[in-house]
Amino acid sequence: MSEVQKTLVLIKPDAMQRDLLGEVLGRFERKGLKIVGLKFIHLTDALLEEHYAHLTEKPFFADLKKFMQQTPVAAMVLEGWDCIDEVRKLVGSTNPRAADAGTIRADLSMNMPSNIVHASDSPENAAIEIKRFFQDDEIYSYEKITDRYIFGEGV
């Protein structure tokens, strides 16, 4: 059974440096996902340590923080049917060279951590990550005329 979900996507500094923001946003929009939150944010040490808590003891963590702080990132909340899985399909494998052709990472990147985007990997993590990056009043609910064409008449 399909359900409407929300998920978090971060467009990383490598995408920002390479002028790929519009390309990445466009792929989510063309799929039919609704952008319900969008902003630029500079990632602080504290925010990165919380977001990547599972990596803080890894030898590459300092380099990861430096990479993620090069530019602001574009943080967004997307909404749609089975949104978390659909975004993960569009994004592709974490390792761009292992990602399926046609995915954002396979088409636009060659290495990690320069793999263009971060996307929540489960409903539980999506809820946590959305709260980490967005206040409730930064997430919008609105009707789009195209919803009925993307999701069907019953929406």
Backbone bond lengths (Angstrom), bond angles and torsions (degrees), N, CA, C in turn:
res aa  C-N    CA-C-N  psi(-1)  N-CA   C-N-CA  omega(-1)  CA-C   N-CA-C  phi
1 M - - - 1.457 - - 1.527 109.20 -
2 S 1.287 117.23 127.95 1.455 122.31 179.76 1.519 110.05 -77.21
3 E 1.332 115.16 147.61 1.457 119.90 174.86 1.515 109.58 -140.03
4 V 1.318 115.04 150.03 1.454 120.33 176.46 1.530 107.20 -76.40
5 Q 1.323 115.80 127.79 1.455 122.63 -179.48 1.516 109.92 -129.42
6 K 1.326 114.23 166.10 1.455 121.60 170.81 1.525 107.62 -120.50
7 T 1.342 115.82 150.02 1.453 120.61 177.12 1.525 109.42 -145.77
8 L 1.328 114.76 161.13 1.460 121.26 178.85 1.515 110.13 -102.12
9 V 1.319 116.35 138.69 1.463 123.02 171.20 1.519 107.53 -130.98
10 L 1.321 116.60 134.18 1.458 122.60 171.64 1.517 107.57 -112.29
11 I 1.309 116.68 126.21 1.461 120.68 173.71 1.522 105.90 -92.20
12 K 1.324 114.84 115.64 1.464 122.76 -167.22 1.539 113.13 -78.61
13 P 1.338 115.86 168.00 1.472 120.62 -178.12 1.527 115.08 -56.48
14 D 1.319 119.04 -33.39 1.467 119.11 179.62 1.524 110.74 -63.88
15 A 1.320 117.50 -38.30 1.463 120.72 176.47 1.526 110.63 -67.70
16 M 1.329 115.99 -39.58 1.469 120.04 179.15 1.533 110.12 -64.66
17 Q 1.329 117.31 -43.14 1.467 121.87 -179.45 1.528 111.31 -65.28
18 R 1.316 116.49 -31.47 1.466 121.36 -175.92 1.532 112.80 -95.93
19 D 1.319 117.32 9.84 1.475 121.98 178.48 1.530 112.63 58.24
20 L 1.336 116.02 44.11 1.459 121.02 -178.69 1.529 113.51 -105.90
21 L 1.334 117.08 5.89 1.456 120.36 -178.05 1.533 111.03 -54.36
22 G 1.321 117.88 -51.43 1.462 121.41 -178.74 1.513 112.75 -62.67
23 E 1.323 116.56 -40.16 1.468 120.90 178.24 1.524 111.00 -60.24
24 V 1.331 116.53 -47.06 1.461 120.51 -177.74 1.529 110.47 -68.29
25 L 1.325 117.07 -47.12 1.472 120.16 177.04 1.529 110.72 -56.96
26 G 1.316 116.02 -42.92 1.461 120.88 -178.55 1.512 113.01 -61.21
27 R 1.302 116.94 -36.49 1.476 119.01 179.61 1.525 111.16 -64.58
28 F 1.321 116.59 -40.34 1.468 119.36 177.95 1.528 110.74 -68.25
29 E 1.320 116.72 -41.14 1.467 120.07 179.01 1.526 111.30 -65.26
30 R 1.329 117.37 -43.70 1.470 120.08 -179.48 1.520 111.39 -62.57
31 K 1.323 117.28 -31.04 1.464 121.02 177.43 1.524 110.43 -66.95
32 G 1.331 116.76 -25.98 1.457 120.58 -178.56 1.512 113.11 106.92
33 L 1.338 116.93 9.93 1.456 120.35 177.84 1.524 109.13 -80.35
34 K 1.307 116.12 141.96 1.462 122.22 -177.19 1.529 109.19 -95.73
35 I 1.330 116.87 129.60 1.458 122.00 174.46 1.523 106.79 -82.93
36 V 1.345 116.47 114.31 1.466 120.59 -179.00 1.530 111.87 -111.05
37 G 1.324 116.80 -3.57 1.461 122.66 174.54 1.514 108.70 -157.10
38 L 1.341 116.40 137.39 1.461 119.90 -178.68 1.521 109.15 -157.62
39 K 1.337 116.17 128.84 1.466 120.17 177.03 1.520 109.98 -162.73
40 F 1.349 114.67 159.43 1.455 121.45 170.27 1.513 108.06 -91.37
41 I 1.332 116.09 143.34 1.454 120.47 179.43 1.522 109.59 -147.19
42 H 1.336 115.89 136.55 1.466 120.97 169.70 1.521 106.79 -85.13
43 L 1.308 117.74 128.29 1.455 121.56 -177.56 1.523 109.55 -86.21
44 T 1.318 116.30 121.48 1.469 122.09 179.23 1.527 109.65 -82.09
45 D 1.319 115.52 164.96 1.472 119.87 174.95 1.529 110.11 -55.87
46 A 1.329 116.15 -46.33 1.469 120.15 -177.01 1.529 111.26 -62.19
47 L 1.319 116.87 -43.32 1.465 120.31 -179.81 1.531 110.97 -64.70
48 L 1.319 116.89 -42.45 1.468 120.18 178.85 1.521 111.78 -67.27
49 E 1.315 117.11 -37.82 1.472 120.08 178.63 1.518 110.72 -66.33
50 E 1.328 117.50 -34.07 1.456 120.67 176.06 1.526 110.40 -72.62
51 H 1.334 116.44 -47.47 1.466 120.82 -175.87 1.528 112.07 -65.78
52 Y 1.312 116.39 -39.20 1.464 121.35 -179.23 1.522 111.39 -108.08
53 A 1.336 117.27 37.23 1.470 121.65 -177.89 1.527 111.96 -54.44
54 H 1.308 117.13 -33.89 1.465 121.46 -179.26 1.533 112.79 -71.73
55 L 1.342 116.96 -8.57 1.463 120.85 -178.18 1.534 113.69 -115.64
56 T 1.327 117.86 -2.65 1.472 119.86 -172.15 1.521 113.41 -60.69
57 E 1.294 118.95 -26.40 1.471 121.60 -179.67 1.535 112.93 -90.54
58 K 1.293 117.03 -4.08 1.468 121.14 -179.76 1.525 110.00 -75.26
59 P 1.333 117.58 146.96 1.467 120.24 -177.79 1.533 114.00 -64.24
60 F 1.321 118.05 -20.81 1.462 121.69 -178.47 1.526 113.23 -91.96
61 F 1.331 118.62 0.47 1.465 120.23 -173.80 1.530 113.02 -61.42
62 A 1.319 118.03 -40.78 1.476 120.15 179.46 1.536 110.32 -60.66
63 D 1.327 117.07 -41.17 1.464 120.38 177.79 1.530 111.11 -67.11
64 L 1.330 117.10 -37.69 1.458 120.95 177.65 1.527 110.39 -62.07
65 K 1.332 117.08 -45.19 1.468 120.33 177.72 1.525 111.13 -60.84
66 K 1.311 116.13 -45.26 1.475 120.17 179.78 1.533 110.04 -60.11
67 F 1.316 116.51 -44.32 1.467 121.72 178.10 1.525 110.86 -59.77
68 M 1.328 117.78 -48.62 1.459 122.27 -174.97 1.529 112.78 -70.74
69 Q 1.345 117.20 -14.14 1.462 120.76 -179.80 1.537 113.10 -103.02
70 Q 1.321 117.98 5.41 1.470 121.57 179.42 1.520 112.92 -60.09
71 T 1.308 116.16 -40.83 1.463 122.85 -177.64 1.523 107.09 -141.71
72 P 1.322 117.02 168.78 1.469 116.59 167.91 1.526 108.52 -63.99
73 V 1.301 116.12 156.51 1.463 120.54 171.38 1.521 107.44 -106.67
74 A 1.312 115.87 155.26 1.458 120.75 172.13 1.526 106.84 -93.54
75 A 1.321 115.24 115.94 1.463 120.70 178.29 1.521 107.53 -101.24
76 M 1.332 115.69 135.94 1.460 118.34 179.51 1.512 111.27 -142.89
77 V 1.300 114.33 151.54 1.453 122.13 171.40 1.525 106.17 -111.22
78 L 1.315 114.64 125.26 1.461 121.63 178.20 1.518 108.95 -109.00
79 E 1.334 115.69 149.66 1.460 121.81 -179.18 1.518 109.18 -132.05
80 G 1.312 115.52 141.63 1.457 120.23 176.01 1.510 111.10 170.36
81 W 1.321 115.49 175.98 1.454 120.54 178.15 1.522 109.56 -65.75
82 D 1.340 115.39 129.09 1.466 121.80 179.55 1.526 110.64 47.24
83 C 1.309 115.79 39.95 1.463 124.06 -171.72 1.531 113.04 -54.72
84 I 1.315 117.69 -40.75 1.464 120.47 -175.79 1.527 110.28 -62.74
85 D 1.320 116.96 -50.36 1.469 120.22 178.72 1.523 111.77 -66.05
86 E 1.338 117.14 -39.49 1.458 120.08 -179.43 1.533 111.22 -64.66
87 V 1.323 116.99 -41.15 1.464 119.94 177.34 1.517 110.36 -64.87
88 R 1.317 117.49 -42.07 1.471 120.49 179.54 1.534 110.56 -61.79
89 K 1.327 117.82 -37.71 1.471 120.57 176.47 1.522 110.89 -64.24
90 L 1.331 116.96 -44.01 1.463 120.98 179.83 1.523 112.10 -65.36
91 V 1.319 116.22 -36.99 1.469 121.75 -175.99 1.529 111.12 -74.36
92 G 1.321 117.26 -44.85 1.465 121.01 -179.47 1.517 112.57 90.26
93 S 1.296 114.89 177.79 1.465 122.70 -177.75 1.529 111.78 -57.91
94 T 1.329 115.87 147.10 1.470 121.71 178.93 1.521 111.39 -54.09
95 N 1.316 117.04 -39.16 1.464 121.61 176.36 1.532 107.74 -87.49
96 P 1.315 116.90 110.11 1.472 119.66 -175.36 1.524 114.28 -57.08
97 R 1.323 117.95 -31.17 1.460 119.95 -178.94 1.528 111.99 -74.97
98 A 1.349 116.69 -14.31 1.461 121.23 175.62 1.528 111.69 -100.92
99 A 1.320 117.06 -5.70 1.463 121.27 -176.88 1.526 110.81 -74.90
100 D 1.314 115.76 150.03 1.464 121.26 178.37 1.526 110.29 -68.06
101 A 1.329 115.69 140.86 1.464 120.98 175.62 1.520 108.98 -55.40
102 G 1.309 115.51 141.11 1.457 121.24 -179.14 1.518 113.62 97.04
103 T 1.337 117.03 -15.43 1.465 119.00 177.06 1.525 109.62 -82.88
104 I 1.325 115.70 161.70 1.463 121.00 -179.13 1.524 110.57 -56.96
105 R 1.318 116.86 -48.69 1.465 119.71 -176.58 1.525 112.10 -68.01
106 A 1.319 118.04 -41.43 1.472 119.61 -179.80 1.520 110.94 -65.97
107 D 1.319 116.44 -40.42 1.466 120.37 -175.57 1.521 113.62 -77.40
108 L 1.336 117.62 -29.12 1.450 119.84 -167.99 1.525 115.71 -119.44
109 S 1.332 118.38 -1.51 1.464 118.71 -177.52 1.521 111.47 -146.29
110 M 1.343 113.96 166.19 1.464 120.07 -176.98 1.526 113.55 -128.58
111 N 1.353 118.37 -13.97 1.471 118.31 -174.79 1.517 111.48 -149.86
112 M 1.319 114.51 170.67 1.456 121.85 173.96 1.528 107.06 -107.35
113 P 1.319 121.05 143.86 1.463 126.49 5.22 1.518 113.38 -85.46
114 S 1.322 117.27 3.68 1.476 120.51 -179.63 1.523 110.29 -77.64
115 N 1.341 115.03 61.95 1.457 119.56 -177.81 1.526 112.39 -113.65
116 I 1.322 115.48 28.12 1.467 125.57 166.33 1.530 115.16 76.83
117 V 1.337 118.07 -48.89 1.467 120.00 -172.76 1.524 112.35 -141.59
118 H 1.319 113.81 157.14 1.466 122.28 164.01 1.516 105.72 -112.48
119 A 1.325 117.44 138.92 1.467 121.70 175.83 1.521 109.21 -137.06
120 S 1.316 116.49 136.92 1.466 121.37 177.83 1.523 109.67 -56.19
121 D 1.334 115.58 144.95 1.468 119.52 -174.25 1.529 115.30 -108.02
122 S 1.334 117.91 -1.22 1.461 120.43 179.73 1.531 108.57 -159.54
123 P 1.321 116.97 161.20 1.466 118.92 176.79 1.530 112.50 -58.14
124 E 1.328 116.38 -39.94 1.467 120.26 -179.96 1.522 111.06 -63.51
125 N 1.337 116.78 -48.23 1.460 120.28 179.53 1.531 111.72 -67.86
126 A 1.318 117.99 -35.02 1.461 120.20 177.55 1.524 110.05 -60.02
127 A 1.322 117.75 -45.60 1.467 121.33 -179.95 1.532 110.82 -61.69
128 I 1.325 116.75 -44.35 1.471 121.43 -179.94 1.523 109.99 -64.99
129 E 1.322 116.90 -46.83 1.469 121.18 -175.21 1.531 111.96 -69.34
130 I 1.315 117.59 -37.37 1.464 119.75 176.62 1.525 109.61 -60.68
131 K 1.321 116.99 -45.65 1.476 121.02 178.80 1.531 111.40 -64.21
132 R 1.318 116.68 -32.17 1.466 121.20 -179.85 1.529 111.66 -66.32
133 F 1.312 116.85 -36.96 1.461 121.16 -172.50 1.533 114.52 -105.86
134 F 1.333 118.17 -16.57 1.465 121.15 -175.09 1.523 111.31 -132.44
135 Q 1.325 115.59 140.63 1.461 122.43 167.93 1.533 106.90 -81.45
136 D 1.320 116.63 156.37 1.467 120.29 -179.61 1.526 112.28 -55.49
137 D 1.339 117.33 -37.80 1.461 120.08 -176.82 1.530 113.45 -78.90
138 E 1.328 117.36 3.44 1.463 121.66 176.05 1.526 111.74 -100.97
139 I 1.326 116.25 1.17 1.466 121.96 178.97 1.525 107.24 -113.69
140 Y 1.324 115.67 128.66 1.459 121.41 -171.17 1.519 111.46 -112.03
141 S 1.306 114.56 150.32 1.453 122.13 173.65 1.527 106.46 -118.05
142 Y 1.311 116.67 126.34 1.458 120.08 -179.95 1.514 109.30 -157.34
143 E 1.312 114.62 156.65 1.460 121.21 178.82 1.525 108.87 -95.77
144 K 1.308 115.28 134.20 1.462 121.26 173.34 1.523 107.74 -111.07
145 I 1.301 116.66 138.44 1.456 121.49 -179.45 1.531 110.37 -59.65
146 T 1.330 117.25 -30.41 1.466 120.38 -178.59 1.520 113.17 -74.95
147 D 1.337 118.64 -13.95 1.466 120.39 -179.53 1.525 111.59 -54.37
148 R 1.330 117.49 -39.76 1.468 119.29 -177.33 1.533 111.44 -68.15
149 Y 1.339 117.51 -26.75 1.464 120.11 178.25 1.516 111.73 -81.94
150 I 1.319 115.37 -31.21 1.466 119.54 -179.30 1.515 111.17 -82.43
151 F 1.333 117.28 -43.83 1.455 121.45 -172.68 1.530 113.74 -104.52
152 G 1.321 117.94 -12.94 1.459 120.92 -179.39 1.521 111.08 108.33
153 E 1.304 115.28 169.02 1.461 121.73 -174.99 1.513 114.04 -66.08
154 G 1.320 118.77 -25.61 1.470 121.43 -174.96 1.512 114.71 -77.87
155 V 1.332 118.50 2.51 1.464 120.72 -176.76 1.504 110.61 -83.97
